[in-house]
Amino acid sequence: MGDRTWEQVGRLRQWLDDEAAEASPADVRLLRTLKIGEEFGEVAEALHGVMGANPRKGHSHDWNDVQKELADVIVTAMVALDTIAPDGRHVLEERLDHLVARVLPESEV
Protein backbone atom coordinates (compact mmCIF):
# COMPACT_ATOMS: atom_id res chain seq x y z
CA MET A 1 0.00 0.00 0.00
CA GLY A 2 1.27 3.37 -0.95
CA ASP A 3 2.17 6.45 1.00
CA ARG A 4 -1.21 8.03 0.33
CA THR A 5 -3.05 5.09 1.88
CA TRP A 6 -1.06 5.32 5.11
CA GLU A 7 -1.36 9.12 5.12
CA GLN A 8 -5.14 8.72 4.97
CA VAL A 9 -5.05 6.10 7.73
CA GLY A 10 -3.03 8.54 9.83
CA ARG A 11 -5.58 11.26 9.18
CA LEU A 12 -8.41 9.00 10.32
CA ARG A 13 -6.45 8.00 13.44
CA GLN A 14 -5.71 11.65 14.24
CA TRP A 15 -9.37 12.56 13.79
CA LEU A 16 -10.33 9.77 16.19
CA ASP A 17 -7.66 10.92 18.64
CA ASP A 18 -9.08 14.46 18.51
CA GLU A 19 -12.80 13.70 18.50
CA ALA A 20 -13.41 10.47 20.43
CA ALA A 21 -14.42 10.52 24.06
CA GLU A 22 -11.59 10.68 26.58
CA ALA A 23 -10.09 7.27 27.28
CA SER A 24 -6.84 5.92 28.56
CA PRO A 25 -4.28 4.85 25.95
CA ALA A 26 -4.95 1.20 26.85
CA ASP A 27 -8.69 1.67 26.36
CA VAL A 28 -8.13 3.45 23.04
CA ARG A 29 -6.10 0.48 21.78
CA LEU A 30 -8.76 -1.93 23.01
CA LEU A 31 -11.69 -0.01 21.52
CA ARG A 32 -10.04 0.44 18.13
CA THR A 33 -9.21 -3.25 17.97
CA LEU A 34 -12.75 -4.23 19.01
CA LYS A 35 -14.12 -1.98 16.26
CA ILE A 36 -12.76 -4.52 13.75
CA GLY A 37 -15.27 -7.03 15.09
CA GLU A 38 -18.11 -4.57 14.66
CA GLU A 39 -17.11 -3.94 11.06
CA PHE A 40 -16.86 -7.70 10.41
CA GLY A 41 -20.43 -7.99 11.67
CA GLU A 42 -21.46 -5.56 8.95
CA VAL A 43 -19.76 -7.79 6.37
CA ALA A 44 -21.74 -10.74 7.72
CA GLU A 45 -24.97 -8.74 7.55
CA ALA A 46 -24.26 -7.75 3.95
CA LEU A 47 -23.53 -11.38 3.03
CA HIS A 48 -26.81 -12.47 4.59
CA GLY A 49 -28.49 -9.78 2.51
CA VAL A 50 -26.81 -10.92 -0.71
CA MET A 51 -27.91 -14.49 -0.09
CA GLY A 52 -31.39 -13.57 1.14
CA ALA A 53 -30.66 -15.61 4.25
CA ASN A 54 -32.90 -13.52 6.50
CA PRO A 55 -36.51 -14.15 5.44
CA ARG A 56 -37.62 -10.96 7.14
CA LYS A 57 -35.23 -8.80 5.09
CA GLY A 58 -34.91 -10.81 1.86
CA HIS A 59 -32.23 -9.78 -0.64
CA SER A 60 -31.34 -6.52 1.07
CA HIS A 61 -27.72 -6.15 -0.12
CA ASP A 62 -25.60 -6.72 -3.21
CA TRP A 63 -21.95 -7.63 -3.74
CA ASN A 64 -20.99 -3.94 -3.90
CA ASP A 65 -22.21 -3.65 -0.30
CA VAL A 66 -20.02 -6.61 0.69
CA GLN A 67 -17.02 -5.01 -1.03
CA LYS A 68 -17.54 -1.72 0.81
CA GLU A 69 -17.91 -3.48 4.15
CA LEU A 70 -14.75 -5.53 3.55
CA ALA A 71 -12.89 -2.30 2.75
CA ASP A 72 -14.19 -0.86 6.02
CA VAL A 73 -12.77 -3.89 7.88
CA ILE A 74 -9.38 -3.36 6.24
CA VAL A 75 -9.30 0.37 7.00
CA THR A 76 -10.46 -0.20 10.56
CA ALA A 77 -7.73 -2.79 11.09
CA MET A 78 -5.15 -0.41 9.63
CA VAL A 79 -6.27 2.38 11.98
CA ALA A 80 -6.05 -0.04 14.93
CA LEU A 81 -2.58 -1.15 13.82
CA ASP A 82 -1.49 2.47 13.39
CA THR A 83 -2.77 3.14 16.90
CA ILE A 84 -0.86 0.33 18.61
CA ALA A 85 2.32 0.13 16.51
CA PRO A 86 4.88 2.94 16.20
CA ASP A 87 5.22 2.03 12.50
CA GLY A 88 2.07 0.18 11.47
CA ARG A 89 3.01 0.38 7.80
CA HIS A 90 6.27 -1.48 8.42
CA VAL A 91 4.52 -4.08 10.58
CA LEU A 92 1.96 -4.78 7.85
CA GLU A 93 4.52 -4.92 5.04
CA GLU A 94 6.76 -7.26 7.04
CA ARG A 95 3.85 -9.53 7.90
CA LEU A 96 2.59 -9.59 4.32
CA ASP A 97 6.07 -10.49 3.09
CA HIS A 98 6.20 -13.30 5.66
CA LEU A 99 2.82 -14.69 4.64
CA VAL A 100 3.68 -14.59 0.94
CA ALA A 101 7.04 -16.27 1.58
CA ARG A 102 5.25 -19.10 3.43
CA VAL A 103 3.13 -20.03 0.42
CA LEU A 104 5.17 -19.11 -2.64
CA PRO A 105 8.42 -20.63 -3.84
CA GLU A 106 11.40 -18.38 -3.03
CA SER A 107 11.88 -17.58 -6.71
CA GLU A 108 8.43 -15.93 -6.83
CA VAL A 109 8.78 -13.81 -3.69
MILUMLO-231242 format. One record per atom (N, C-alpha, C): atom name; x, y, z; residue in three letters; residue number from 0. Coordinates in steps of 0.05 Angstrom, whole numbers. Layout:
+----+--------+--------+--------+-----+-----+
! at !      x !      y !      z !  aa !   i !
+----+--------+--------+--------+-----+-----+
! CA !      X !      Y !      Z ! ALA ! NUM !
...
+----+--------+--------+--------+-----+-----+
//
This chain:
+----+--------+--------+--------+-----+-----+
! at !      x !      y !      z !  aa !   i !
+----+--------+--------+--------+-----+-----+
!  N !     17 !    -23 !      0 ! MET !   0 !
! CA !      0 !      0 !      0 ! MET !   0 !
!  C !     18 !     25 !      0 ! MET !   0 !
!  N !      9 !     44 !    -15 ! GLY !   1 !
! CA !     25 !     67 !    -19 ! GLY !   1 !
!  C !     25 !     87 !      4 ! GLY !   1 !
!  N !     41 !    108 !      0 ! ASP !   2 !
! CA !     43 !    129 !     20 ! ASP !   2 !
!  C !     17 !    142 !     25 ! ASP !   2 !
!  N !      2 !    147 !      4 ! ARG !   3 !
! CA !    -24 !    161 !      7 ! ARG !   3 !
!  C !    -43 !    145 !     25 ! ARG !   3 !
!  N !    -43 !    119 !     21 ! THR !   4 !
! CA !    -61 !    102 !     38 ! THR !   4 !
!  C !    -54 !    106 !     67 ! THR !   4 !
!  N !    -29 !    104 !     74 ! TRP !   5 !
! CA !    -21 !    106 !    102 ! TRP !   5 !
!  C !    -25 !    135 !    112 ! TRP !   5 !
!  N !    -22 !    155 !     94 ! GLU !   6 !
! CA !    -27 !    182 !    102 ! GLU !   6 !
!  C !    -57 !    185 !    110 ! GLU !   6 !
!  N !    -74 !    173 !     94 ! GLN !   7 !
! CA !   -103 !    174 !     99 ! GLN !   7 !
!  C !   -110 !    160 !    125 ! GLN !   7 !
!  N !    -97 !    137 !    130 ! VAL !   8 !
! CA !   -101 !    122 !    155 ! VAL !   8 !
!  C !    -93 !    140 !    178 ! VAL !   8 !
!  N !    -70 !    153 !    175 ! GLY !   9 !
! CA !    -61 !    171 !    197 ! GLY !   9 !
!  C !    -80 !    194 !    202 ! GLY !   9 !
!  N !    -92 !    204 !    180 ! ARG !  10 !
! CA !   -112 !    225 !    184 ! ARG !  10 !
!  C !   -136 !    216 !    199 ! ARG !  10 !
!  N !   -145 !    191 !    192 ! LEU !  11 !
! CA !   -168 !    180 !    206 ! LEU !  11 !
!  C !   -161 !    175 !    236 ! LEU !  11 !
!  N !   -137 !    165 !    241 ! ARG !  12 !
! CA !   -129 !    160 !    269 ! ARG !  12 !
!  C !   -127 !    186 !    284 ! ARG !  12 !
!  N !   -116 !    207 !    272 ! GLN !  13 !
! CA !   -114 !    233 !    285 ! GLN !  13 !
!  C !   -142 !    245 !    291 ! GLN !  13 !
!  N !   -160 !    242 !    271 ! TRP !  14 !
! CA !   -187 !    251 !    276 ! TRP !  14 !
!  C !   -200 !    237 !    300 ! TRP !  14 !
!  N !   -196 !    210 !    301 ! LEU !  15 !
! CA !   -207 !    195 !    324 ! LEU !  15 !
!  C !   -194 !    205 !    350 ! LEU !  15 !
!  N !   -167 !    209 !    349 ! ASP !  16 !
! CA !   -153 !    218 !    373 ! ASP !  16 !
!  C !   -165 !    245 !    382 ! ASP !  16 !
!  N !   -172 !    262 !    364 ! ASP !  17 !
! CA !   -182 !    289 !    370 ! ASP !  17 !
!  C !   -211 !    289 !    379 ! ASP !  17 !
!  N !   -227 !    272 !    367 ! GLU !  18 !
! CA !   -256 !    274 !    370 ! GLU !  18 !
!  C !   -269 !    253 !    388 ! GLU !  18 !
!  N !   -256 !    230 !    392 ! ALA !  19 !
! CA !   -268 !    209 !    409 ! ALA !  19 !
!  C !   -269 !    217 !    438 ! ALA !  19 !
!  N !   -287 !    205 !    452 ! ALA !  20 !
! CA !   -288 !    210 !    481 ! ALA !  20 !
!  C !   -262 !    204 !    495 ! ALA !  20 !
!  N !   -256 !    218 !    516 ! GLU !  21 !
! CA !   -232 !    214 !    532 ! GLU !  21 !
!  C !   -230 !    185 !    540 ! GLU !  21 !
!  N !   -207 !    173 !    537 ! ALA !  22 !
! CA !   -202 !    145 !    546 ! ALA !  22 !
!  C !   -172 !    142 !    550 ! ALA !  22 !
!  N !   -165 !    124 !    567 ! SER !  23 !
! CA !   -137 !    118 !    571 ! SER !  23 !
!  C !   -125 !    107 !    546 ! SER !  23 !
!  N !    -98 !    109 !    543 ! PRO !  24 !
! CA !    -86 !     97 !    519 ! PRO !  24 !
!  C !    -92 !     67 !    516 ! PRO !  24 !
!  N !    -93 !     53 !    538 ! ALA !  25 !
! CA !    -99 !     24 !    537 ! ALA !  25 !
!  C !   -127 !     20 !    527 ! ALA !  25 !
!  N !   -146 !     36 !    536 ! ASP !  26 !
! CA !   -174 !     33 !    527 ! ASP !  26 !
!  C !   -177 !     41 !    498 ! ASP !  26 !
!  N !   -162 !     61 !    489 ! VAL !  27 !
! CA !   -163 !     69 !    461 ! VAL !  27 !
!  C !   -154 !     46 !    443 ! VAL !  27 !
!  N !   -132 !     33 !    451 ! ARG !  28 !
! CA !   -122 !     10 !    436 ! ARG !  28 !
!  C !   -143 !    -12 !    435 ! ARG !  28 !
!  N !   -155 !    -18 !    458 ! LEU !  29 !
! CA !   -175 !    -39 !    460 ! LEU !  29 !
!  C !   -200 !    -32 !    443 ! LEU !  29 !
!  N !   -210 !     -8 !    445 ! LEU !  30 !
! CA !   -234 !      0 !    430 ! LEU !  30 !
!  C !   -229 !     -1 !    400 ! LEU !  30 !
!  N !   -206 !      8 !    391 ! ARG !  31 !
! CA !   -201 !      9 !    363 ! ARG !  31 !
!  C !   -197 !    -19 !    352 ! ARG !  31 !
!  N !   -187 !    -37 !    368 ! THR !  32 !
! CA !   -184 !    -65 !    359 ! THR !  32 !
!  C !   -212 !    -78 !    359 ! THR !  32 !
!  N !   -228 !    -73 !    379 ! LEU !  33 !
! CA !   -255 !    -85 !    380 ! LEU !  33 !
!  C !   -272 !    -75 !    357 ! LEU !  33 !
!  N !   -267 !    -51 !    347 ! LYS !  34 !
! CA !   -282 !    -40 !    325 ! LYS !  34 !
!  C !   -280 !    -57 !    300 ! LYS !  34 !
!  N !   -258 !    -72 !    297 ! ILE !  35 !
! CA !   -255 !    -90 !    275 ! ILE !  35 !
!  C !   -278 !   -111 !    276 ! ILE !  35 !
!  N !   -284 !   -121 !    299 ! GLY !  36 !
! CA !   -305 !   -141 !    302 ! GLY !  36 !
!  C !   -332 !   -129 !    294 ! GLY !  36 !
!  N !   -337 !   -104 !    301 ! GLU !  37 !
! CA !   -362 !    -91 !    293 ! GLU !  37 !
!  C !   -364 !    -89 !    263 ! GLU !  37 !
!  N !   -342 !    -81 !    251 ! GLU !  38 !
! CA !   -342 !    -79 !    221 ! GLU !  38 !
!  C !   -346 !   -106 !    208 ! GLU !  38 !
!  N !   -333 !   -127 !    219 ! PHE !  39 !
! CA !   -337 !   -154 !    208 ! PHE !  39 !
!  C !   -367 !   -162 !    210 ! PHE !  39 !
!  N !   -380 !   -154 !    231 ! GLY !  40 !
! CA !   -409 !   -160 !    233 ! GLY !  40 !
!  C !   -425 !   -147 !    211 ! GLY !  40 !
!  N !   -416 !   -124 !    202 ! GLU !  41 !
! CA !   -429 !   -111 !    179 ! GLU !  41 !
!  C !   -424 !   -126 !    153 ! GLU !  41 !
!  N !   -401 !   -138 !    150 ! VAL !  42 !
! CA !   -395 !   -156 !    127 ! VAL !  42 !
!  C !   -414 !   -179 !    128 ! VAL !  42 !
!  N !   -417 !   -192 !    151 ! ALA !  43 !
! CA !   -435 !   -215 !    154 ! ALA !  43 !
!  C !   -464 !   -207 !    148 ! ALA !  43 !
!  N !   -472 !   -184 !    157 ! GLU !  44 !
! CA !   -499 !   -175 !    151 ! GLU !  44 !
!  C !   -503 !   -171 !    121 ! GLU !  44 !
!  N !   -483 !   -159 !    108 ! ALA !  45 !
! CA !   -485 !   -155 !     79 ! ALA !  45 !
!  C !   -486 !   -182 !     64 ! ALA !  45 !
!  N !   -470 !   -201 !     73 ! LEU !  46 !
! CA !   -471 !   -228 !     61 ! LEU !  46 !
!  C !   -498 !   -241 !     64 ! LEU !  46 !
!  N !   -509 !   -239 !     88 ! HIS !  47 !
! CA !   -536 !   -249 !     92 ! HIS !  47 !
!  C !   -556 !   -236 !     72 ! HIS !  47 !
!  N !   -552 !   -210 !     69 ! GLY !  48 !
! CA !   -570 !   -196 !     50 ! GLY !  48 !
!  C !   -566 !   -204 !     21 ! GLY !  48 !
!  N !   -541 !   -209 !     13 ! VAL !  49 !
! CA !   -536 !   -218 !    -14 ! VAL !  49 !
!  C !   -550 !   -245 !    -19 ! VAL !  49 !
!  N !   -548 !   -263 !      1 ! MET !  50 !
! CA !   -558 !   -290 !     -2 ! MET !  50 !
!  C !   -588 !   -292 !      5 ! MET !  50 !
!  N !   -600 !   -270 !     15 ! GLY !  51 !
! CA !   -628 !   -271 !     23 ! GLY !  51 !
!  C !   -632 !   -290 !     46 ! GLY !  51 !
!  N !   -612 !   -293 !     63 ! ALA !  52 !
! CA !   -613 !   -312 !     85 ! ALA !  52 !
!  C !   -632 !   -304 !    108 ! ALA !  52 !
!  N !   -639 !   -279 !    109 ! ASN !  53 !
! CA !   -658 !   -270 !    130 ! ASN !  53 !
!  C !   -685 !   -267 !    117 ! ASN !  53 !
!  N !   -704 !   -285 !    122 ! PRO !  54 !
! CA !   -730 !   -283 !    109 ! PRO !  54 !
!  C !   -745 !   -257 !    114 ! PRO !  54 !
!  N !   -739 !   -244 !    136 ! ARG !  55 !
! CA !   -752 !   -219 !    143 ! ARG !  55 !
!  C !   -742 !   -196 !    125 ! ARG !  55 !
!  N !   -717 !   -198 !    117 ! LYS !  56 !
! CA !   -705 !   -176 !    102 ! LYS !  56 !
!  C !   -702 !   -183 !     72 ! LYS !  56 !
!  N !   -701 !   -208 !     65 ! GLY !  57 !
! CA !   -698 !   -216 !     37 ! GLY !  57 !
!  C !   -671 !   -209 !     26 ! GLY !  57 !
!  N !   -670 !   -203 !      1 ! HIS !  58 !
! CA !   -645 !   -196 !    -13 ! HIS !  58 !
!  C !   -641 !   -166 !     -9 ! HIS !  58 !
!  N !   -629 !   -158 !     14 ! SER !  59 !
! CA !   -627 !   -130 !     21 ! SER !  59 !
!  C !   -600 !   -118 !     14 ! SER !  59 !
!  N !   -581 !   -133 !      4 ! HIS !  60 !
! CA !   -554 !   -123 !     -2 ! HIS !  60 !
!  C !   -545 !   -135 !    -29 ! HIS !  60 !
!  N !   -524 !   -123 !    -40 ! ASP !  61 !
! CA !   -512 !   -134 !    -64 ! ASP !  61 !
!  C !   -482 !   -137 !    -59 ! ASP !  61 !
!  N !   -468 !   -148 !    -79 ! TRP !  62 !
! CA !   -439 !   -153 !    -75 ! TRP !  62 !
!  C !   -423 !   -127 !    -72 ! TRP !  62 !
!  N !   -433 !   -105 !    -83 ! ASN !  63 !
! CA !   -420 !    -79 !    -78 ! ASN !  63 !
!  C !   -420 !    -72 !    -48 ! ASN !  63 !
!  N !   -443 !    -78 !    -35 ! ASP !  64 !
! CA !   -444 !    -73 !     -6 ! ASP !  64 !
!  C !   -424 !    -90 !      9 ! ASP !  64 !
!  N !   -420 !   -115 !      1 ! VAL !  65 !
! CA !   -400 !   -132 !     14 ! VAL !  65 !
!  C !   -373 !   -121 !     10 ! VAL !  65 !
!  N !   -367 !   -112 !    -15 ! GLN !  66 !
! CA !   -340 !   -100 !    -21 ! GLN !  66 !
!  C !   -335 !    -76 !     -3 ! GLN !  66 !
!  N !   -354 !    -58 !      0 ! LYS !  67 !
! CA !   -351 !    -34 !     16 ! LYS !  67 !
!  C !   -346 !    -42 !     46 ! LYS !  67 !
!  N !   -361 !    -61 !     55 ! GLU !  68 !
! CA !   -358 !    -70 !     83 ! GLU !  68 !
!  C !   -331 !    -83 !     88 ! GLU !  68 !
!  N !   -322 !    -99 !     68 ! LEU !  69 !
! CA !   -295 !   -111 !     71 ! LEU !  69 !
!  C !   -273 !    -89 !     71 ! LEU !  69 !
!  N !   -277 !    -68 !     55 ! ALA !  70 !
! CA !   -258 !    -46 !     55 ! ALA !  70 !
!  C !   -258 !    -32 !     82 ! ALA !  70 !
!  N !   -282 !    -29 !     94 ! ASP !  71 !
! CA !   -284 !    -17 !    120 ! ASP !  71 !
!  C !   -269 !    -34 !    141 ! ASP !  71 !
!  N !   -270 !    -61 !    139 ! VAL !  72 !
! CA !   -255 !    -78 !    158 ! VAL !  72 !
!  C !   -225 !    -73 !    155 ! VAL !  72 !
!  N !   -216 !    -72 !    130 ! ILE !  73 !
! CA !   -188 !    -67 !    125 ! ILE !  73 !
!  C !   -179 !    -40 !    136 ! ILE !  73 !
!  N !   -193 !    -19 !    130 ! VAL !  74 !
! CA !   -186 !      7 !    140 ! VAL !  74 !
!  C !   -187 !      8 !    170 ! VAL !  74 !
!  N !   -207 !     -4 !    182 ! THR !  75 !
! CA !   -209 !     -4 !    211 ! THR !  75 !
!  C !   -186 !    -19 !    224 ! THR !  75 !
!  N !   -178 !    -41 !    212 ! ALA !  76 !
! CA !   -155 !    -56 !    222 ! ALA !  76 !
!  C !   -129 !    -39 !    219 ! ALA !  76 !
!  N !   -127 !    -25 !    197 ! MET !  77 !
! CA !   -103 !     -8 !    193 ! MET !  77 !
!  C !   -102 !     14 !    213 ! MET !  77 !
!  N !   -125 !     26 !    219 ! VAL !  78 !
! CA !   -125 !     48 !    240 ! VAL !  78 !
!  C !   -118 !     36 !    267 ! VAL !  78 !
!  N !   -128 !     12 !    273 ! ALA !  79 !
! CA !   -121 !     -1 !    299 ! ALA !  79 !
!  C !    -91 !     -7 !    299 ! ALA !  79 !
!  N !    -80 !    -17 !    278 ! LEU !  80 !
! CA !    -52 !    -23 !    276 ! LEU !  80 !
!  C !    -35 !      3 !    279 ! LEU !  80 !
!  N !    -44 !     24 !    266 ! ASP !  81 !
! CA !    -30 !     49 !    268 ! ASP !  81 !
!  C !    -31 !     61 !    296 ! ASP !  81 !
!  N !    -52 !     54 !    311 ! THR !  82 !
! CA !    -55 !     63 !    338 ! THR !  82 !
!  C !    -36 !     48 !    357 ! THR !  82 !
!  N !    -33 !     22 !    353 ! ILE !  83 !
! CA !    -17 !      7 !    372 ! ILE !  83 !
!  C !     12 !      3 !    365 ! ILE !  83 !
!  N !     19 !      7 !    339 ! ALA !  84 !
! CA !     46 !      3 !    330 ! ALA !  84 !
!  C !     59 !     29 !    323 ! ALA !  84 !
!  N !     84 !     34 !    331 ! PRO !  85 !
! CA !     98 !     59 !    324 ! PRO !  85 !
!  C !    100 !     62 !    294 ! PRO !  85 !
!  N !    102 !     40 !    279 ! ASP !  86 !
! CA !    104 !     41 !    250 ! ASP !  86 !
!  C !     87 !     19 !    238 ! ASP !  86 !
!  N !     61 !     23 !    239 ! GLY !  87 !
! CA !     41 !      4 !    229 ! GLY !  87 !
!  C !     46 !     -5 !    201 ! GLY !  87 !
!  N !     55 !     14 !    184 ! ARG !  88 !
! CA !     60 !      8 !    156 ! ARG !  88 !
!  C !     82 !    -14 !    154 ! ARG !  88 !
!  N !    103 !    -10 !    169 ! HIS !  89 !
! CA !    125 !    -30 !    168 ! HIS !  89 !
!  C !    116 !    -57 !    179 ! HIS !  89 !
!  N !    101 !    -57 !    200 ! VAL !  90 !
! CA !     90 !    -82 !    212 ! VAL !  90 !
!  C !     74 !    -97 !    191 ! VAL !  90 !
!  N !     56 !    -83 !    177 ! LEU !  91 !
! CA !     39 !    -96 !    157 ! LEU !  91 !
!  C !     56 !   -106 !    134 ! LEU !  91 !
!  N !     74 !    -90 !    123 ! GLU !  92 !
! CA !     90 !    -98 !    101 ! GLU !  92 !
!  C !    107 !   -123 !    108 ! GLU !  92 !
!  N !    119 !   -122 !    132 ! GLU !  93 !
! CA !    135 !   -145 !    141 ! GLU !  93 !
!  C !    118 !   -170 !    143 ! GLU !  93 !
!  N !     95 !   -167 !    154 ! ARG !  94 !
! CA !     77 !   -191 !    158 ! ARG !  94 !
!  C !     67 !   -201 !    131 ! ARG !  94 !
!  N !     61 !   -183 !    113 ! LEU !  95 !
! CA !     52 !   -192 !     86 ! LEU !  95 !
!  C !     74 !   -207 !     72 ! LEU !  95 !
!  N !     99 !   -196 !     74 ! ASP !  96 !
! CA !    121 !   -210 !     62 ! ASP !  96 !
!  C !    125 !   -238 !     74 ! ASP !  96 !
!  N !    122 !   -240 !    100 ! HIS !  97 !
! CA !    124 !   -266 !    113 ! HIS !  97 !
!  C !    103 !   -286 !    103 ! HIS !  97 !
!  N !     78 !   -276 !    101 ! LEU !  98 !
! CA !     56 !   -294 !     93 ! LEU !  98 !
!  C !     60 !   -303 !     64 ! LEU !  98 !
!  N !     69 !   -285 !     47 ! VAL !  99 !
! CA !     74 !   -292 !     19 ! VAL !  99 !
!  C !     96 !   -312 !     17 ! VAL !  99 !
!  N !    118 !   -307 !     32 ! ALA ! 100 !
! CA !    141 !   -325 !     32 ! ALA ! 100 !
!  C !    133 !   -353 !     41 ! ALA ! 100 !
!  N !    114 !   -356 !     59 ! ARG ! 101 !
! CA !    105 !   -382 !     69 ! ARG ! 101 !
!  C !     91 !   -398 !     47 ! ARG ! 101 !
!  N !     79 !   -385 !     28 ! VAL ! 102 !
! CA !     63 !   -401 !      8 ! VAL ! 102 !
!  C !     74 !   -401 !    -20 ! VAL ! 102 !
!  N !     92 !   -383 !    -26 ! LEU ! 103 !
! CA !    103 !   -382 !    -53 ! LEU ! 103 !
!  C !    132 !   -392 !    -53 ! LEU ! 103 !
!  N !    140 !   -405 !    -74 ! PRO ! 104 !
! CA !    168 !   -413 !    -77 ! PRO ! 104 !
!  C !    186 !   -388 !    -75 ! PRO ! 104 !
!  N !    210 !   -390 !    -65 ! GLU ! 105 !
! CA !    228 !   -368 !    -61 ! GLU ! 105 !
!  C !    232 !   -352 !    -86 ! GLU ! 105 !
!  N !    233 !   -365 !   -109 ! SER ! 106 !
! CA !    238 !   -352 !   -134 ! SER ! 106 !
!  C !    215 !   -332 !   -142 ! SER ! 106 !
!  N !    191 !   -336 !   -130 ! GLU ! 107 !
! CA !    169 !   -319 !   -137 ! GLU ! 107 !
!  C !    165 !   -296 !   -117 ! GLU ! 107 !
!  N !    180 !   -296 !    -95 ! VAL ! 108 !
! CA !    176 !   -276 !    -74 ! VAL ! 108 !
!  C !    189 !   -251 !    -81 ! VAL ! 108 !
+----+--------+--------+--------+-----+-----+
//
